[in-house]
Amino acid sequence: AVVSTQSTGEARHIDWYDDSLEWCPLERNMVLTIEPGCYFNDVLLDPALQDKDQGKFMVKSEIARYRGLGGVRIEEVFVVTEGGCEVISDLPRTADEVEAFMSNPPPSDIPFLDTY
């Protein structure tokens, strides 16, 4: 598979990307993210498409449609509870929800909506 590595989620404590916390046991009230994503990275895709073993699993016409877009990541934020976890993010998930959100986005002066 052609992958660009990133943690499944980063622990959210003092520092957004504190590697020392990445493998610690989960404890009540910890906050973490799960961030599935799909990225179209030409540096990884070009050699993979030409490789006979990797390329046979790739649909070149579909990949070509999305090149140049970068990618997409759907981020979900959880808090660890005594009995499991609770989703604390409130974001659109389905294609219809995302389309509805994008057709009527909130004002751009809301700080937490800044891109990074």
C-alpha distance (Angstrom), angle and dihedral (degrees) to the residues before:
residue distance angle dihedral
A1 . . .
V2 3.76 . .
V3 3.76 106.6 .
S4 3.74 139.5 167.1
T5 3.77 106.5 -149.3
Q6 3.76 123.1 -124.3
S7 3.76 130.3 147.0
T8 3.78 118.1 -91.7
G9 3.78 84.8 -118.0
E10 3.73 138.7 -19.1
A11 3.78 122.4 -122.2
R12 3.78 109.2 -113.0
H13 3.78 108.2 -142.5
I14 3.81 127.0 111.3
D15 3.81 97.5 -27.8
W16 3.82 122.7 34.5
Y17 3.80 92.2 -135.6
D18 3.79 104.6 29.0
D19 3.82 103.2 156.5
S20 3.80 92.3 -167.3
L21 3.82 88.8 69.3
E22 3.79 96.1 48.2
W23 3.81 97.1 94.7
C24 3.80 101.6 31.3
P25 3.83 120.3 123.2
L26 3.78 114.3 -94.2
E27 3.77 114.2 -105.6
R28 3.78 133.3 -173.6
N29 3.85 114.2 -76.7
M30 3.82 94.6 18.9
V31 3.80 112.7 136.8
L32 3.79 121.5 -145.9
T33 3.77 141.3 162.0
I34 3.76 134.9 -128.6
E35 3.79 108.7 -154.0
P36 3.80 116.7 -176.4
G37 3.77 111.2 -178.1
C38 3.77 145.2 168.3
Y39 3.81 117.9 -147.8
F40 3.79 129.5 -175.5
N41 3.79 103.1 -143.9
D42 3.81 112.7 175.6
V43 3.82 92.7 -159.9
L44 3.82 88.8 62.3
L45 3.80 99.1 31.5
D46 3.81 100.5 52.0
P47 3.82 96.9 59.4
A48 3.81 91.8 39.4
L49 3.80 92.9 53.2
Q50 3.80 89.5 52.5
D51 3.81 94.1 46.1
K52 3.83 111.0 96.2
D53 3.82 93.2 -143.8
Q54 3.81 98.8 45.1
G55 3.80 98.6 30.9
K56 3.80 94.2 60.9
F57 3.82 89.3 67.5
M58 3.80 94.7 51.1
V59 3.82 126.3 85.6
K60 3.80 100.2 -140.5
S61 3.81 95.6 -165.7
E62 3.82 92.0 53.6
I63 3.80 93.2 46.0
A64 3.83 89.4 50.2
R65 3.83 90.0 55.9
Y66 3.80 91.9 60.1
R67 3.80 102.9 36.8
G68 3.77 112.1 120.0
L69 3.80 93.9 29.1
G70 3.79 93.9 93.0
G71 3.76 99.2 -142.8
V72 3.75 146.2 -88.6
R73 3.77 134.3 -96.7
I74 3.78 125.5 -170.6
E75 3.77 109.0 -155.5
E76 3.80 123.7 -160.8
V77 3.80 122.0 -172.8
F78 3.81 120.5 -150.7
V79 3.79 136.1 -176.3
V80 3.79 117.8 -148.5
T81 3.80 111.9 -122.0
E82 3.77 131.5 -169.9
G83 3.80 90.8 -98.9
G84 3.82 100.8 35.5
C85 3.79 128.0 -62.7
E86 3.78 142.4 -45.9
V87 3.82 126.9 -144.3
I88 3.80 108.2 -124.3
S89 3.80 99.8 175.8
D90 3.78 119.7 91.3
L91 3.78 106.9 -159.0
P92 3.79 135.6 138.1
R93 3.81 112.8 -92.6
T94 3.80 111.4 173.0
A95 3.81 123.7 67.8
D96 3.82 89.8 -110.5
E97 3.82 91.9 50.7
V98 3.81 92.3 48.9
E99 3.82 92.0 47.6
A100 3.81 91.2 49.5
F101 3.81 91.0 48.6
M102 3.81 93.2 48.0
S103 3.82 92.0 49.4
N104 3.81 90.5 56.9
P105 3.83 108.0 23.6
P106 3.81 122.3 180.0
P107 3.83 119.2 -104.1
S108 3.80 113.2 -68.6
D109 3.82 93.3 -129.3
I110 3.82 92.1 75.9
P111 3.84 102.5 110.5
F112 3.81 98.3 -145.3
L113 3.80 91.1 58.8
D114 3.80 93.2 63.8
T115 3.76 112.8 121.8
Y116 3.77 120.7 -122.2
